[in-house]
Amino acid sequence: MTFGRSGAASVVLNVGGARYSLSRELLKDFPLRRVSRLHGCRSERDVLEVCDDYDRERNEYFFDRHSEAFGFILLYVRGHGKLRFAPRMCELSFYNEMIYWGLEGAHLEYCCQRRLDDRMSDTYTFYSADEPGALGRDEARPGGADAAHSRRWLERMRRTFEEPTSSLAAQILASVSVIFVIVSMVVLCASTLPDWRAAAADNRSLDDRSRIIEAICIGWFTAECIVRFIVSKNKCEFVKRPLNIIDLLAITPYYISVLMTVFTGENSQLQRAGVTLRVLRMMRIFWVIKLARHFIGLQTLGLTLKRCYREMVMLLVFICVAMAIFSALSQLLEHGLDLETSNKDFASIPAACWWVIISMTTVGYGDMYPITMPGRILGGVCVVSGIVLLALPITFIYHSFVQCYHELKFRSARYSRSVSAEFLN
């Protein structure tokens, strides 16, 4: 810490009359963003931008905030239980305290998140998680007015392209993007129909129209991706995001096919006969995943898979272990004991694995089945075991799905309220 009474080993936080003593080392990496900012203050002016008052003699920082709410927040960041609302305190006031200290609504328990969401919906309240004084401090610096205006414009552009519910322009842009995705998918599916291919072979203009539509869609997706990259805050983080990687995988095959046309001089019919180019054309199906930017259901699915990867791995291990056991036993009972009346479908353990997996998942295609009495008994045990094993981790995945859906719905509701205010203004 570069400002404060020299030689002091600790600092004192006075929040609404409640005093807390913290060491300087703990202050540096403190979980609350506003408190940790005190460590980097170099002057009294910097300190007063973080807190309300400062006593140099006692090395004490004053915060005119709710003391009971800070006590609950402090217990949470120290790892003592879950974050819930303080008793006899308004949900909106407590959430305002959370934003002030650097927390978000996602840190609340699920039941409290629902209470806060209902309360904000009833009162049409919108809180921004951005720090309120950031733009003001930029404007106070020399030449900071232009920097603040540029920062505000970039933030508005970023939200327009990244958050479909953040403004009316964002909603229009998202609708246009969805239309382009649907059109490109319809053209892709229609191009695989035998009648379409026969008509395209006889009528050259039909094939040209489809290629023009494809080029327009690719041009829109490319422009959208480039603009989002330019206005992004962190370029490296932008490249690492899964949805952006999918966008790149969906756009790149088109340009590869165009380059191959330029350099090889082959016409489109010869190109489509190549296996490589047919695979590249089919990679356009990734455009469907672009809809996850605009639909909360697909976002919930992706976030649930990300948070429940341990449960998914556990489910996969359960299935693999059961498949190994039941496939070995079924191969033995159906083929290994009596070679004269053996079931040819169970000639090997890998072949029996297919029967086990469709039985455990209760699909039952009927292409192979046991014919001996011990094999049928084993099949019944296999089906029941599959139901039980699949049901065990599904409960955790379901609860995570509900929580993820509520979090995304809550964030979307906040932006929707800002859209309503923009429309009224």
Secondary structure, DSSP 4 states (H G I P E B T S, - for coil): --SSSTT-SEEEEEETTEEEEEEHHHHHT-SSHHHHGGGG--SHHHHHHHSSEEETTTTEEEE-S-HHHHHHHHHHHTTSS-B-PPTTS-HHHHHHHHHHHT--GGGB-HHHHHHHHHHHHHHT-----S-TTHHHHHHHSTTHHHHHHHHHHHHHHHHHHH-TTSSHHHHHHHHHHHHHHHHHHHHHHHTTSHHHHHHHHH-HHHHHHHHHHHHHHHHHHHHHHHHHHHH-S-HHHHHHSHHHHHHHHHHHHHHHHHHHHHHH---HHHHHHSHHHHHHHHGGGGGGGGGGGT-HHHHHHHHHHHHTHHHHHHHHHHHHHHHHHHHHHHHIIIIIS-STT--GGGSSHHHHHHHHHHHHTT---SSS---SHHHHHHHHHHHHHHHHHHHHHHHHHHHHHHHHHHHHHHHHHHHHHHHHHHHH-
